[in-house]
Amino acid sequence: MRPGRDRTLGFTLIELMLVVAIIGLLAAIAIPKFAGLIIKSKEAAVKGQLGGLRSAISIYYADNEGNFPYTTLGSLTVGSKYIDAIPTISIPTVPAHAPSNIVGAGMFDWLGPPGSGAWKFNFGAGALAVSCNHPDSTGRVWSTW
């Protein structure tokens, strides 16, 4: 060995602290972006459930000579011909609404109270919507989907 060359190779504490600080800064920027994506993905799941139920209602209508399912959509699940079960709706932007697979049926008015966050079905017109007058993450009212 030559004199003066007895240093060990590796990273210094300052270099390691700098790398940790950079990783922390990148995480602080990226995490809020992902939080918004999680809410949007949950909203997309509700839209998918709504579309699936509407499709099942349309197929039922075609199979039953122009008659929509009556009241709670239970006839869609009989024998699993149209759907296996009424999907549970969970509204991510309104935590006050508990997850529900309840279907309120009849004639309904969206100008009334905010609703329960459940499904609302107008069996006279075959219209299905979400019973919620709160906005989603884009500002659009849930019941207008």
N, CA, C and O atoms as a GROMACS GRO file, in nm:
protein
  580
    1MET      N    1   0.082  -0.118   0.000
    1MET     CA    2   0.000   0.000   0.000
    1MET      C    3   0.086   0.124   0.000
    1MET      O    4   0.192   0.130   0.062
    2ARG      N    5   0.037   0.223  -0.071
    2ARG     CA    6   0.110   0.349  -0.074
    2ARG      C    7   0.063   0.436   0.041
    2ARG      O    8  -0.054   0.431   0.080
    3PRO      N    9   0.150   0.514   0.094
    3PRO     CA   10   0.111   0.603   0.204
    3PRO      C   11   0.012   0.710   0.155
    3PRO      O   12   0.025   0.759   0.043
    4GLY      N   13  -0.088   0.745   0.240
    4GLY     CA   14  -0.186   0.847   0.206
    4GLY      C   15  -0.305   0.794   0.127
    4GLY      O   16  -0.397   0.871   0.098
    5ARG      N   17  -0.306   0.670   0.092
    5ARG     CA   18  -0.416   0.612   0.013
    5ARG      C   19  -0.494   0.507   0.094
    5ARG      O   20  -0.536   0.407   0.037
    6ASP      N   21  -0.514   0.527   0.220
    6ASP     CA   22  -0.582   0.427   0.302
    6ASP      C   23  -0.731   0.459   0.324
    6ASP      O   24  -0.791   0.409   0.418
    7ARG      N   25  -0.790   0.543   0.238
    7ARG     CA   26  -0.933   0.574   0.247
    7ARG      C   27  -1.015   0.454   0.201
    7ARG      O   28  -0.974   0.380   0.111
    8THR      N   29  -1.130   0.435   0.264
    8THR     CA   30  -1.220   0.330   0.217
    8THR      C   31  -1.314   0.391   0.115
    8THR      O   32  -1.347   0.510   0.121
    9LEU      N   33  -1.357   0.310   0.023
    9LEU     CA   34  -1.447   0.356  -0.082
    9LEU      C   35  -1.591   0.345  -0.034
    9LEU      O   36  -1.623   0.256   0.044
   10GLY      N   37  -1.679   0.434  -0.082
   10GLY     CA   38  -1.821   0.431  -0.046
   10GLY      C   39  -1.878   0.571  -0.048
   10GLY      O   40  -1.810   0.667  -0.085
   11PHE      N   41  -2.005   0.582  -0.008
   11PHE     CA   42  -2.073   0.712  -0.006
   11PHE      C   43  -2.054   0.779   0.128
   11PHE      O   44  -2.048   0.713   0.232
   12THR      N   45  -2.043   0.910   0.125
   12THR     CA   46  -2.034   0.985   0.250
   12THR      C   47  -2.174   1.008   0.305
   12THR      O   48  -2.273   0.989   0.234
   13LEU      N   49  -2.182   1.047   0.429
   13LEU     CA   50  -2.310   1.073   0.494
   13LEU      C   51  -2.384   1.187   0.424
   13LEU      O   52  -2.506   1.182   0.411
   14ILE      N   53  -2.314   1.286   0.379
   14ILE     CA   54  -2.376   1.400   0.310
   14ILE      C   55  -2.437   1.355   0.178
   14ILE      O   56  -2.548   1.398   0.144
   15GLU      N   57  -2.369   1.270   0.104
   15GLU     CA   58  -2.423   1.220  -0.022
   15GLU      C   59  -2.551   1.138   0.001
   15GLU      O   60  -2.648   1.151  -0.073
   16LEU      N   61  -2.550   1.055   0.102
   16LEU     CA   62  -2.668   0.975   0.133
   16LEU      C   63  -2.785   1.064   0.177
   16LEU      O   64  -2.899   1.039   0.137
   17MET      N   65  -2.759   1.166   0.257
   17MET     CA   66  -2.864   1.257   0.302
   17MET      C   67  -2.922   1.334   0.183
   17MET      O   68  -3.042   1.360   0.178
   18LEU      N   69  -2.838   1.371   0.089
   18LEU     CA   70  -2.884   1.442  -0.030
   18LEU      C   71  -2.977   1.353  -0.114
   18LEU      O   72  -3.079   1.401  -0.163
   19VAL      N   73  -2.942   1.228  -0.131
   19VAL     CA   74  -3.026   1.135  -0.206
   19VAL      C   75  -3.161   1.115  -0.136
   19VAL      O   76  -3.265   1.114  -0.202
   20VAL      N   77  -3.160   1.100  -0.005
   20VAL     CA   78  -3.285   1.083   0.071
   20VAL      C   79  -3.371   1.208   0.058
   20VAL      O   80  -3.493   1.197   0.044
   21ALA      N   81  -3.311   1.326   0.063
   21ALA     CA   82  -3.387   1.451   0.049
   21ALA      C   83  -3.450   1.462  -0.090
   21ALA      O   84  -3.565   1.506  -0.102
   22ILE      N   85  -3.380   1.423  -0.193
   22ILE     CA   86  -3.434   1.427  -0.329
   22ILE      C   87  -3.551   1.330  -0.343
   22ILE      O   88  -3.653   1.363  -0.403
   23ILE      N   89  -3.536   1.210  -0.289
   23ILE     CA   90  -3.645   1.112  -0.295
   23ILE      C   91  -3.767   1.163  -0.218
   23ILE      O   92  -3.880   1.146  -0.264
   24GLY      N   93  -3.745   1.225  -0.103
   24GLY     CA   94  -3.856   1.282  -0.026
   24GLY      C   95  -3.926   1.393  -0.101
   24GLY      O   96  -4.049   1.402  -0.097
   25LEU      N   97  -3.852   1.476  -0.169
   25LEU     CA   98  -3.910   1.585  -0.248
   25LEU      C   99  -3.995   1.529  -0.363
   25LEU      O  100  -4.105   1.578  -0.388
   26LEU      N  101  -3.944   1.430  -0.432
   26LEU     CA  102  -4.020   1.368  -0.541
   26LEU      C  103  -4.148   1.302  -0.489
   26LEU      O  104  -4.252   1.309  -0.554
   27ALA      N  105  -4.140   1.238  -0.373
   27ALA     CA  106  -4.258   1.174  -0.314
   27ALA      C  107  -4.361   1.279  -0.274
   27ALA      O  108  -4.481   1.258  -0.292
   28ALA      N  109  -4.316   1.391  -0.221
   28ALA     CA  110  -4.408   1.498  -0.180
   28ALA      C  111  -4.481   1.556  -0.300
   28ALA      O  112  -4.595   1.602  -0.286
   29ILE      N  113  -4.420   1.555  -0.414
   29ILE     CA  114  -4.484   1.606  -0.535
   29ILE      C  115  -4.578   1.501  -0.594
   29ILE      O  116  -4.686   1.536  -0.642
   30ALA      N  117  -4.540   1.375  -0.592
   30ALA     CA  118  -4.615   1.270  -0.661
   30ALA      C  119  -4.736   1.220  -0.582
   30ALA      O  120  -4.838   1.188  -0.643
   31ILE      N  121  -4.729   1.212  -0.450
   31ILE     CA  122  -4.836   1.152  -0.371
   31ILE      C  123  -4.970   1.226  -0.387
   31ILE      O  124  -5.071   1.159  -0.404
   32PRO      N  125  -4.975   1.360  -0.382
   32PRO     CA  126  -5.105   1.426  -0.403
   32PRO      C  127  -5.166   1.396  -0.540
   32PRO      O  128  -5.288   1.392  -0.554
   33LYS      N  129  -5.084   1.377  -0.641
   33LYS     CA  130  -5.135   1.343  -0.774
   33LYS      C  131  -5.205   1.207  -0.771
   33LYS      O  132  -5.310   1.190  -0.833
   34PHE      N  133  -5.147   1.111  -0.699
   34PHE     CA  134  -5.206   0.978  -0.691
   34PHE      C  135  -5.334   0.978  -0.609
   34PHE      O  136  -5.424   0.899  -0.638
   35ALA      N  137  -5.344   1.063  -0.508
   35ALA     CA  138  -5.466   1.070  -0.426
   35ALA      C  139  -5.586   1.108  -0.513
   35ALA      O  140  -5.694   1.051  -0.498
   36GLY      N  141  -5.568   1.203  -0.603
   36GLY     CA  142  -5.676   1.241  -0.694
   36GLY      C  143  -5.714   1.128  -0.789
   36GLY      O  144  -5.830   1.112  -0.824
   37LEU      N  145  -5.616   1.050  -0.830
   37LEU     CA  146  -5.643   0.938  -0.920
   37LEU      C  147  -5.723   0.828  -0.852
   37LEU      O  148  -5.803   0.761  -0.916
   38ILE      N  149  -5.701   0.810  -0.722
   38ILE     CA  150  -5.776   0.708  -0.648
   38ILE      C  151  -5.924   0.744  -0.645
   38ILE      O  152  -6.009   0.658  -0.667
   39ILE      N  153  -5.955   0.870  -0.617
   39ILE     CA  154  -6.095   0.914  -0.614
   39ILE      C  155  -6.157   0.899  -0.753
   39ILE      O  156  -6.271   0.853  -0.766
   40LYS      N  157  -6.084   0.938  -0.856
   40LYS     CA  158  -6.137   0.926  -0.992
   40LYS      C  159  -6.161   0.780  -1.030
   40LYS      O  160  -6.258   0.749  -1.101
   41SER      N  161  -6.076   0.690  -0.985
   41SER     CA  162  -6.096   0.548  -1.017
   41SER      C  163  -6.219   0.493  -0.945
   41SER      O  164  -6.291   0.410  -1.001
   42LYS      N  165  -6.243   0.539  -0.822
   42LYS     CA  166  -6.364   0.495  -0.750
   42LYS      C  167  -6.490   0.551  -0.817
   42LYS      O  168  -6.592   0.482  -0.824
   43GLU      N  169  -6.482   0.674  -0.865
   43GLU     CA  170  -6.595   0.731  -0.939
   43GLU      C  171  -6.620   0.653  -1.068
   43GLU      O  172  -6.734   0.629  -1.106
   44ALA      N  173  -6.513   0.615  -1.135
   44ALA     CA  174  -6.527   0.537  -1.259
   44ALA      C  175  -6.590   0.401  -1.229
   44ALA      O  176  -6.666   0.349  -1.311
   45ALA      N  177  -6.560   0.344  -1.113
   45ALA     CA  178  -6.623   0.217  -1.075
   45ALA      C  179  -6.774   0.234  -1.059
   45ALA      O  180  -6.851   0.148  -1.101
   46VAL      N  181  -6.817   0.345  -0.998
   46VAL     CA  182  -6.961   0.372  -0.983
   46VAL      C  183  -7.025   0.390  -1.120
   46VAL      O  184  -7.135   0.341  -1.145
   47LYS      N  185  -6.957   0.462  -1.210
   47LYS     CA  186  -7.010   0.481  -1.346
   47LYS      C  187  -7.022   0.346  -1.418
   47LYS      O  188  -7.119   0.323  -1.490
   48GLY      N  189  -6.926   0.259  -1.397
   48GLY     CA  190  -6.931   0.126  -1.458
   48GLY      C  191  -7.048   0.045  -1.403
   48GLY      O  192  -7.116  -0.024  -1.479
   49GLN      N  193  -7.071   0.053  -1.272
   49GLN     CA  194  -7.184  -0.017  -1.212
   49GLN      C  195  -7.316   0.037  -1.266
   49GLN      O  196  -7.408  -0.039  -1.295
   50LEU      N  197  -7.324   0.169  -1.278
   50LEU     CA  198  -7.445   0.232  -1.332
   50LEU      C  199  -7.470   0.187  -1.476
   50LEU      O  200  -7.583   0.156  -1.513
   51GLY      N  201  -7.365   0.183  -1.556
   51GLY     CA  202  -7.378   0.136  -1.694
   51GLY      C  203  -7.419  -0.010  -1.702
   51GLY      O  204  -7.501  -0.047  -1.786
   52GLY      N  205  -7.364  -0.093  -1.614
   52GLY     CA  206  -7.401  -0.235  -1.611
   52GLY      C  207  -7.547  -0.255  -1.574
   52GLY      O  208  -7.616  -0.337  -1.634
   53LEU      N  209  -7.593  -0.180  -1.474
   53LEU     CA  210  -7.734  -0.189  -1.435
   53LEU      C  211  -7.826  -0.140  -1.546
   53LEU      O  212  -7.930  -0.200  -1.573
   54ARG      N  213  -7.788  -0.031  -1.610
   54ARG     CA  214  -7.870   0.021  -1.720
   54ARG      C  215  -7.876  -0.079  -1.836
   54ARG      O  216  -7.981  -0.095  -1.899
   55SER      N  217  -7.766  -0.146  -1.863
   55SER     CA  218  -7.766  -0.248  -1.969
   55SER      C  219  -7.857  -0.364  -1.932
   55SER      O  220  -7.931  -0.414  -2.016
   56ALA      N  221  -7.850  -0.407  -1.805
   56ALA     CA  222  -7.937  -0.517  -1.760
   56ALA      C  223  -8.084  -0.477  -1.770
   56ALA      O  224  -8.167  -0.559  -1.808
   57ILE      N  225  -8.116  -0.352  -1.737
   57ILE     CA  226  -8.254  -0.304  -1.749
   57ILE      C  227  -8.298  -0.305  -1.896
   57ILE      O  228  -8.411  -0.344  -1.926
   58SER      N  229  -8.210  -0.263  -1.986
   58SER     CA  230  -8.244  -0.263  -2.129
   58SER      C  231  -8.268  -0.404  -2.182
   58SER      O  232  -8.361  -0.426  -2.260
   59ILE      N  233  -8.185  -0.497  -2.141
   59ILE     CA  234  -8.202  -0.636  -2.185
   59ILE      C  235  -8.332  -0.694  -2.128
   59ILE      O  236  -8.405  -0.764  -2.198
   60TYR      N  237  -8.359  -0.664  -2.001
   60TYR     CA  238  -8.484  -0.709  -1.939
   60TYR      C  239  -8.604  -0.653  -2.016
   60TYR      O  240  -8.700  -0.724  -2.043
   61TYR      N  241  -8.596  -0.525  -2.051
   61TYR     CA  242  -8.703  -0.458  -2.127
   61TYR      C  243  -8.727  -0.529  -2.260
   61TYR      O  244  -8.842  -0.551  -2.300
   62ALA      N  245  -8.620  -0.564  -2.328
   62ALA     CA  246  -8.632  -0.633  -2.457
   62ALA      C  247  -8.689  -0.774  -2.441
   62ALA      O  248  -8.769  -0.819  -2.523
   63ASP      N  249  -8.647  -0.844  -2.336
   63ASP     CA  250  -8.694  -0.981  -2.313
   63ASP      C  251  -8.839  -0.989  -2.266
   63ASP      O  252  -8.904  -1.092  -2.283
   64ASN      N  253  -8.890  -0.883  -2.207
   64ASN     CA  254  -9.022  -0.887  -2.144
   64ASN      C  255  -9.124  -0.798  -2.214
   64ASN      O  256  -9.207  -0.733  -2.149
   65GLU      N  257  -9.118  -0.796  -2.344
   65GLU     CA  258  -9.217  -0.729  -2.428
   65GLU      C  259  -9.243  -0.584  -2.390
   65GLU      O  260  -9.358  -0.540  -2.383
   66GLY      N  261  -9.136  -0.511  -2.366
   66GLY     CA  262  -9.150  -0.368  -2.340
   66GLY      C  263  -9.188  -0.331  -2.198
   66GLY      O  264  -9.235  -0.220  -2.174
   67ASN      N  265  -9.169  -0.422  -2.104
   67ASN     CA  266  -9.197  -0.392  -1.964
   67ASN      C  267  -9.066  -0.379  -1.888
   67ASN      O  268  -8.977  -0.463  -1.899
   68PHE      N  269  -9.055  -0.272  -1.811
   68PHE     CA  270  -8.937  -0.253  -1.727
   68PHE      C  271  -8.952  -0.335  -1.599
   68PHE      O  272  -9.063  -0.372  -1.561
   69PRO      N  273  -8.840  -0.364  -1.532
   69PRO     CA  274  -8.850  -0.432  -1.403
   69PRO      C  275  -8.932  -0.346  -1.306
   69PRO      O  276  -8.930  -0.223  -1.313
   70TYR      N  277  -9.003  -0.412  -1.217
   70TYR     CA  278  -9.088  -0.339  -1.124
   70TYR      C  279  -9.014  -0.314  -0.993
   70TYR      O  280  -8.941  -0.401  -0.945
   71THR      N  281  -9.031  -0.201  -0.938
   71THR     CA  282  -8.981  -0.150  -0.809
   71THR      C  283  -8.832  -0.168  -0.788
   71THR      O  284  -8.753  -0.094  -0.847
   72THR      N  285  -8.789  -0.263  -0.707
   72THR     CA  286  -8.652  -0.264  -0.657
   72THR      C  287  -8.550  -0.334  -0.746
   72THR      O  288  -8.439  -0.361  -0.700
   73LEU      N  289  -8.580  -0.362  -0.866
   73LEU     CA  290  -8.491  -0.431  -0.962
   73LEU      C  291  -8.458  -0.573  -0.921
   73LEU      O  292  -8.367  -0.634  -0.977
   74GLY      N  293  -8.532  -0.628  -0.825
   74GLY     CA  294  -8.508  -0.765  -0.782
   74GLY      C  295  -8.527  -0.866  -0.893
   74GLY      O  296  -8.464  -0.971  -0.893
   75SER      N  297  -8.614  -0.835  -0.988
   75SER     CA  298  -8.638  -0.929  -1.099
   75SER      C  299  -8.517  -0.942  -1.190
   75SER      O  300  -8.508  -1.037  -1.268
   76LEU      N  301  -8.423  -0.849  -1.182
   76LEU     CA  302  -8.301  -0.861  -1.262
   76LEU      C  303  -8.209  -0.970  -1.209
   76LEU      O  304  -8.130  -1.027  -1.284
   77THR      N  305  -8.221  -1.000  -1.080
   77THR     CA  306  -8.129  -1.095  -1.017
   77THR      C  307  -8.185  -1.237  -1.010
   77THR      O  308  -8.111  -1.329  -0.975
   78VAL      N  309  -8.312  -1.256  -1.041
   78VAL     CA  310  -8.373  -1.389  -1.033
   78VAL      C  311  -8.306  -1.482  -1.134
   78VAL      O  312  -8.307  -1.455  -1.254
   79GLY      N  313  -8.248  -1.589  -1.084
   79GLY     CA  314  -8.181  -1.684  -1.171
   79GLY      C  315  -8.053  -1.631  -1.233
   79GLY      O  316  -7.994  -1.697  -1.318
   80SER      N  317  -8.009  -1.516  -1.191
   80SER     CA  318  -7.886  -1.452  -1.242
   80SER      C  319  -7.888  -1.438  -1.394
   80SER      O  320  -7.783  -1.443  -1.458
   81LYS      N  321  -8.006  -1.422  -1.451
   81LYS     CA  322  -8.015  -1.411  -1.596
   81LYS      C  323  -7.958  -1.278  -1.646
   81LYS      O  324  -7.893  -1.274  -1.750
   82TYR      N  325  -7.981  -1.172  -1.572
   82TYR     CA  326  -7.936  -1.039  -1.616
   82TYR      C  327  -7.814  -0.992  -1.537
   82TYR      O  328  -7.715  -0.948  -1.595
   83ILE      N  329  -7.823  -1.001  -1.406
   83ILE     CA  330  -7.709  -0.971  -1.318
   83ILE      C  331  -7.717  -1.064  -1.197
   83ILE      O  332  -7.824  -1.113  -1.163
   84ASP      N  333  -7.603  -1.088  -1.134
   84ASP     CA  334  -7.601  -1.176  -1.016
   84ASP      C  335  -7.660  -1.108  -0.893
   84ASP      O  336  -7.735  -1.170  -0.817
   85ALA      N  337  -7.627  -0.981  -0.874
   85ALA     CA  338  -7.675  -0.907  -0.758
   85ALA      C  339  -7.672  -0.758  -0.790
   85ALA      O  340  -7.598  -0.714  -0.878
   86ILE      N  341  -7.752  -0.683  -0.717
   86ILE     CA  342  -7.748  -0.537  -0.732
   86ILE      C  343  -7.614  -0.490  -0.674
   86ILE      O  344  -7.585  -0.519  -0.558
   87PRO      N  345  -7.533  -0.418  -0.752
   87PRO     CA  346  -7.402  -0.376  -0.700
   87PRO      C  347  -7.414  -0.275  -0.587
   87PRO      O  348  -7.508  -0.195  -0.582
   88THR      N  349  -7.318  -0.279  -0.497
   88THR     CA  350  -7.313  -0.184  -0.387
   88THR      C  351  -7.249  -0.056  -0.436
   88THR      O  352  -7.140  -0.057  -0.492
   89ILE      N  353  -7.319   0.054  -0.414
   89ILE     CA  354  -7.267   0.184  -0.456
   89ILE      C  355  -7.196   0.250  -0.339
   89ILE      O  356  -7.246   0.249  -0.226
   90SER      N  357  -7.081   0.306  -0.366
   90SER     CA  358  -7.004   0.378  -0.265
   90SER      C  359  -6.955   0.507  -0.329
   90SER      O  360  -6.876   0.504  -0.424
   91ILE      N  361  -7.002   0.620  -0.277
   91ILE     CA  362  -6.969   0.750  -0.336
   91ILE      C  363  -6.845   0.806  -0.266
   91ILE      O  364  -6.854   0.845  -0.150
   92PRO      N  365  -6.730   0.810  -0.335
   92PRO     CA  366  -6.606   0.850  -0.269
   92PRO      C  367  -6.599   0.996  -0.227
   92PRO      O  368  -6.528   1.029  -0.132
   93THR      N  369  -6.669   1.085  -0.296
   93THR     CA  370  -6.660   1.227  -0.263
   93THR      C  371  -6.759   1.270  -0.156
   93THR      O  372  -6.757   1.384  -0.112
   94VAL      N  373  -6.847   1.178  -0.112
   94VAL     CA  374  -6.947   1.210  -0.008
   94VAL      C  375  -6.940   1.101   0.098
   94VAL      O  376  -7.018   1.005   0.093
   95PRO      N  377  -6.849   1.113   0.196
   95PRO     CA  378  -6.836   1.007   0.296
   95PRO      C  379  -6.959   0.991   0.385
   95PRO      O  380  -6.973   0.888   0.452
   96ALA      N  381  -7.049   1.090   0.387
   96ALA     CA  382  -7.171   1.079   0.469
   96ALA      C  383  -7.264   0.972   0.416
   96ALA      O  384  -7.346   0.918   0.492
   97HIS      N  385  -7.256   0.938   0.287
   97HIS     CA  386  -7.339   0.832   0.229
   97HIS      C  387  -7.268   0.698   0.250
   97HIS      O  388  -7.160   0.675   0.197
   98ALA      N  389  -7.331   0.613   0.327
   98ALA     CA  390  -7.274   0.480   0.351
   98ALA      C  391  -7.290   0.394   0.225
   98ALA      O  392  -7.385   0.415   0.149
   99PRO      N  393  -7.199   0.299   0.202
   99PRO     CA  394  -7.216   0.209   0.088
   99PRO      C  395  -7.352   0.139   0.094
   99PRO      O  396  -7.395   0.096   0.202
  100SER      N  397  -7.418   0.126  -0.020
  100SER     CA  398  -7.554   0.073  -0.021
  100SER      C  399  -7.583   0.003  -0.153
  100SER      O  400  -7.533   0.043  -0.258
  101ASN      N  401  -7.664  -0.101  -0.146
  101ASN     CA  402  -7.715  -0.163  -0.269
  101ASN      C  403  -7.867  -0.153  -0.272
  101ASN      O  404  -7.933  -0.229  -0.343
  102ILE      N  405  -7.921  -0.060  -0.196
  102ILE     CA  406  -8.065  -0.038  -0.190
  102ILE      C  407  -8.110   0.035  -0.317
  102ILE      O  408  -8.041   0.123  -0.367
  103VAL      N  409  -8.225  -0.004  -0.367
  103VAL     CA  410  -8.283   0.061  -0.484
  103VAL      C  411  -8.414   0.126  -0.441
  103VAL      O  412  -8.509   0.056  -0.406
  104GLY      N  413  -8.418   0.258  -0.446
  104GLY     CA  414  -8.543   0.329  -0.422
  104GLY      C  415  -8.616   0.337  -0.555
  104GLY      O  416  -8.556   0.372  -0.657
  105ALA      N  417  -8.744   0.306  -0.555
  105ALA     CA  418  -8.817   0.302  -0.681
  105ALA      C  419  -8.941   0.390  -0.676
  105ALA      O  420  -8.991   0.423  -0.569
  106GLY      N  421  -8.988   0.426  -0.792
  106GLY     CA  422  -9.105   0.509  -0.805
  106GLY      C  423  -9.071   0.629  -0.891
  106GLY      O  424  -8.971   0.630  -0.962
  107MET      N  425  -9.154   0.731  -0.883
  107MET     CA  426  -9.125   0.857  -0.951
  107MET      C  427  -9.044   0.942  -0.855
  107MET      O  428  -9.076   0.950  -0.736
  108PHE      N  429  -8.941   1.006  -0.904
  108PHE     CA  430  -8.855   1.081  -0.813
  108PHE      C  431  -8.823   1.217  -0.870
  108PHE      O  432  -8.828   1.239  -0.991
  109ASP      N  433  -8.789   1.308  -0.779
  109ASP     CA  434  -8.760   1.446  -0.816
  109ASP      C  435  -8.621   1.480  -0.763
  109ASP      O  436  -8.599   1.480  -0.642
  110TRP      N  437  -8.527   1.509  -0.852
  110TRP     CA  438  -8.390   1.538  -0.809
  110TRP      C  439  -8.374   1.675  -0.747
  110TRP      O  440  -8.266   1.707  -0.696
  111LEU      N  441  -8.478   1.758  -0.749
  111LEU     CA  442  -8.468   1.889  -0.686
  111LEU      C  443  -8.498   1.882  -0.537
  111LEU      O  444  -8.489   1.984  -0.468
  112GLY      N  445  -8.532   1.768  -0.487
  112GLY     CA  446  -8.564   1.749  -0.346
  112GLY      C  447  -8.438   1.739  -0.261
  112GLY      O  448  -8.336   1.797  -0.296
  113PRO      N  449  -8.445   1.666  -0.150
  113PRO     CA  450  -8.330   1.654  -0.060
  113PRO      C  451  -8.214   1.582  -0.129
  113PRO      O  452  -8.233   1.516  -0.231
  114PRO      N  453  -8.092   1.595  -0.073
  114PRO     CA  454  -7.974   1.540  -0.137
  114PRO      C  455  -7.977   1.391  -0.164
  114PRO      O  456  -7.898   1.343  -0.245
  115GLY      N  457  -8.064   1.316  -0.102
  115GLY     CA  458  -8.071   1.173  -0.129
  115GLY      C  459  -7.986   1.094  -0.032
  115GLY      O  460  -7.927   1.148   0.061
  116SER      N  461  -7.981   0.966  -0.055
  116SER     CA  462  -7.916   0.875   0.038
  116SER      C  463  -7.787   0.816  -0.017
  116SER      O  464  -7.714   0.750   0.056
  117GLY      N  465  -7.759   0.839  -0.142
  117GLY     CA  466  -7.642   0.777  -0.203
  117GLY      C  467  -7.672   0.637  -0.254
  117GLY      O  468  -7.579   0.564  -0.289
  118ALA      N  469  -7.798   0.599  -0.260
  118ALA     CA  470  -7.838   0.468  -0.311
  118ALA      C  471  -7.877   0.481  -0.458
  118ALA      O  472  -7.868   0.589  -0.516
  119TRP      N  473  -7.921   0.371  -0.516
  119TRP     CA  474  -7.972   0.373  -0.653
  119TRP      C  475  -8.116   0.423  -0.651
  119TRP      O  476  -8.190   0.392  -0.558
  120LYS      N  477  -8.156   0.500  -0.752
  120LYS     CA  478  -8.295   0.543  -0.769
  120LYS      C  479  -8.342   0.495  -0.906
  120LYS      O  480  -8.276   0.518  -1.007
  121PHE      N  481  -8.457   0.428  -0.907
  121PHE     CA  482  -8.509   0.370  -1.030
  121PHE      C  483  -8.651   0.419  -1.054
  121PHE      O  484  -8.738   0.404  -0.968
  122ASN      N  485  -8.675   0.476  -1.171
  122ASN     CA  486  -8.808   0.517  -1.213
  122ASN      C  487  -8.862   0.405  -1.301
  122ASN      O  488  -8.829   0.396  -1.419
  123PHE      N  489  -8.946   0.320  -1.243
  123PHE     CA  490  -8.993   0.202  -1.317
  123PHE      C  491  -9.093   0.236  -1.426
  123PHE      O  492  -9.123   0.151  -1.510
  124GLY      N  493  -9.146   0.357  -1.426
  124GLY     CA  494  -9.236   0.396  -1.535
  124GLY      C  495  -9.159   0.426  -1.663
  124GLY      O  496  -9.206   0.396  -1.772
  125ALA      N  497  -9.042   0.487  -1.648
  125ALA     CA  498  -8.961   0.525  -1.764
  125ALA      C  499  -8.837   0.438  -1.781
  125ALA      O  500  -8.769   0.447  -1.883
  126GLY      N  501  -8.807   0.354  -1.682
  126GLY     CA  502  -8.688   0.270  -1.690
  126GLY      C  503  -8.560   0.347  -1.664
  126GLY      O  504  -8.452   0.302  -1.704
  127ALA      N  505  -8.571   0.463  -1.598
  127ALA     CA  506  -8.453   0.546  -1.573
  127ALA      C  507  -8.387   0.507  -1.441
  127ALA      O  508  -8.454   0.488  -1.340
  128LEU      N  509  -8.256   0.495  -1.444
  128LEU     CA  510  -8.179   0.462  -1.324
  128LEU      C  511  -8.076   0.571  -1.301
  128LEU      O  512  -8.010   0.616  -1.396
  129ALA      N  513  -8.061   0.613  -1.176
  129ALA     CA  514  -7.964   0.718  -1.143
  129ALA      C  515  -7.912   0.695  -1.002
  129ALA      O  516  -7.959   0.606  -0.930
  130VAL      N  517  -7.816   0.776  -0.964
  130VAL     CA  518  -7.762   0.775  -0.828
  130VAL      C  519  -7.839   0.880  -0.749
  130VAL      O  520  -7.854   0.993  -0.794
  131SER      N  521  -7.886   0.844  -0.631
  131SER     CA  522  -7.964   0.936  -0.548
  131SER      C  523  -7.870   1.024  -0.466
  131SER      O  524  -7.852   1.002  -0.346
  132CYS      N  525  -7.810   1.122  -0.532
  132CYS     CA  526  -7.718   1.213  -0.463
  132CYS      C  527  -7.707   1.342  -0.541
  132CYS      O  528  -7.676   1.341  -0.661
  133ASN      N  529  -7.731   1.454  -0.475
  133ASN     CA  530  -7.720   1.584  -0.540
  133ASN      C  531  -7.588   1.653  -0.510
  133ASN      O  532  -7.573   1.772  -0.538
  134HIS      N  533  -7.493   1.582  -0.454
  134HIS     CA  534  -7.361   1.637  -0.429
  134HIS      C  535  -7.276   1.628  -0.556
  134HIS      O  536  -7.304   1.545  -0.643
  135PRO      N  537  -7.174   1.712  -0.567
  135PRO     CA  538  -7.087   1.706  -0.686
  135PRO      C  539  -6.982   1.596  -0.675
  135PRO      O  540  -6.941   1.558  -0.566
  136ASP      N  541  -6.939   1.546  -0.792
  136ASP     CA  542  -6.828   1.453  -0.795
  136ASP      C  543  -6.697   1.532  -0.799
  136ASP      O  544  -6.699   1.653  -0.776
  137SER      N  545  -6.586   1.468  -0.829
  137SER     CA  546  -6.456   1.537  -0.828
  137SER      C  547  -6.442   1.639  -0.940
  137SER      O  548  -6.355   1.726  -0.934
  138THR      N  549  -6.526   1.630  -1.043
  138THR     CA  550  -6.520   1.726  -1.153
  138THR      C  551  -6.624   1.837  -1.138
  138THR      O  552  -6.630   1.928  -1.221
  139GLY      N  553  -6.708   1.829  -1.032
  139GLY     CA  554  -6.810   1.930  -1.010
  139GLY      C  555  -6.946   1.893  -1.067
  139GLY      O  556  -7.041   1.969  -1.052
  140ARG      N  557  -6.956   1.780  -1.132
  140ARG     CA  558  -7.083   1.734  -1.189
  140ARG      C  559  -7.165   1.664  -1.081
  140ARG      O  560  -7.111   1.585  -1.003
  141VAL      N  561  -7.294   1.691  -1.076
  141VAL     CA  562  -7.381   1.631  -0.974
  141VAL      C  563  -7.399   1.482  -1.003
  141VAL      O  564  -7.421   1.442  -1.118
  142TRP      N  565  -7.388   1.400  -0.898
  142TRP     CA  566  -7.395   1.255  -0.913
  142TRP      C  567  -7.523   1.209  -0.981
  142TRP      O  568  -7.520   1.117  -1.062
  143SER      N  569  -7.636   1.272  -0.948
  143SER     CA  570  -7.764   1.226  -1.003
  143SER      C  571  -7.780   1.255  -1.152
  143SER      O  572  -7.875   1.208  -1.213
  144THR      N  573  -7.688   1.332  -1.211
  144THR     CA  574  -7.698   1.364  -1.354
  144THR      C  575  -7.619   1.267  -1.441
  144THR      O  576  -7.616   1.283  -1.563
  145TRP      N  577  -7.554   1.170  -1.382
  145TRP     CA  578  -7.477   1.074  -1.462
  145TRP      C  579  -7.569   0.993  -1.547
  145TRP      O  580  -7.523   0.906  -1.622
   0.00000   0.00000   0.00000
